Amino acid sequence: MSAAELKNLDKNIARLKEQLANKRDTLVTIAPEEKMRLKQQIEDLRKQIRDLEREQWQGSSLLGMVQ
């Protein structure tokens, strides 16, 4: 994985974390009937972040081996 790809992954992770923070803020003020849907979206974002962080970690490990 190239350094540019790692940088792109980092940007995507940061964007997802920002979305996650916004959804958590919304969870405090949202109507009770919407909370379950929002909690599912939060869980989906957390999974996406974990997957991208794993990919980033593996890519940086490979990049370190090449250098």
Buried (B, 14 or more C-beta within 10 A) or exposed (E): BEEEEBEEBBEBBEEBBEBBEEBEEBBEEBEEEEEEEBBEBBEEBEEBBEEBBEBBEEBBEEBEEEE
